[in-house]
Amino acid sequence: MFGQNTRELGWFVKAGMTPDEALKTATSKAAELLGKANELGAVAPGYFADLVAVEGDPTADIGVVLDKVKWVMKGGLVVVDRKKDGQ
């Protein structure tokens, strides 16, 4: 379902991936498969990237990506700021 794709990260971990492997699958590995490894999948100069800040360490607990999103930037604009809202 649109907007629910982050749930896949939890499924990847349940299937045996580490949280780090699941995050790479959704970012840098996906960019490689699309033939866009020089444009997507990393936070680097010249790359197109949306950014997500979470409370916690997603490499230790993938659940924070699903349940503890605090801030999101998409297309250069902040679209979620739960720290500002006190959430």
C-alpha positions in Angstrom: 0.0 0.0 0.0 1.3 3.5 -0.8 3.0 5.1 2.2 3.4 1.8 3.9 6.5 0.6 2.2 8.7 1.0 5.4 6.9 -2.1 6.8 9.0 -4.1 4.4 12.0 -3.3 6.6 10.5 -5.2 9.4 9.6 -8.1 7.2 13.2 -8.2 5.9 14.5 -8.5 9.4 11.9 -11.2 10.3 13.1 -13.1 7.2 16.7 -13.1 8.6 18.4 -9.9 7.5 20.1 -7.7 10.0 18.6 -4.2 10.4 21.7 -2.8 8.6 21.1 -5.2 5.7 17.5 -4.3 5.5 18.3 -0.6 5.4 20.8 -1.1 2.6 18.3 -3.2 0.7 15.9 -0.3 0.7 18.5 2.4 -0.2 21.9 1.7 -1.8 21.1 -1.8 -3.1 17.8 -0.6 -4.5 19.6 2.2 -6.3 22.1 -0.3 -7.7 19.3 -2.5 -9.1 17.7 0.5 -10.7 21.0 1.4 -12.3 21.0 4.7 -10.4 23.8 4.0 -7.9 25.5 7.4 -8.8 22.2 9.3 -8.2 20.3 7.6 -5.4 20.7 5.5 -2.3 23.2 7.6 -0.4 23.4 10.9 1.4 26.1 12.6 -0.7 26.7 15.7 -2.8 24.8 15.5 -6.1 22.6 12.7 -5.0 18.8 12.9 -4.8 17.8 12.0 -1.2 14.9 12.2 1.2 16.0 12.2 4.8 14.4 10.6 7.8 15.4 11.2 11.5 14.3 8.6 14.0 14.6 8.3 17.8 16.9 5.4 18.4 19.3 3.3 16.4 17.7 1.6 13.4 20.8 -0.6 12.9 20.1 -2.1 16.3 16.2 -2.0 16.2 14.5 -1.6 12.8 11.3 -0.9 14.7 12.4 2.7 15.3 12.0 3.3 11.5 8.4 2.2 11.7 7.4 3.7 15.1 9.7 6.5 16.1 10.0 8.9 13.1 10.7 12.4 14.3 11.6 14.4 11.2 11.3 13.9 7.4 12.7 16.0 4.6 11.4 15.3 1.1 12.5 17.2 -2.0 14.3 19.7 0.1 11.3 20.5 2.3 10.6 19.4 5.8 7.3 17.5 5.7 7.3 16.1 9.2 8.7 17.8 12.3 7.4 16.0 15.4 10.2 17.5 17.6 8.8 21.0 16.8 5.2 19.8 17.6 6.4 18.2 20.9 5.4 14.7 19.8 
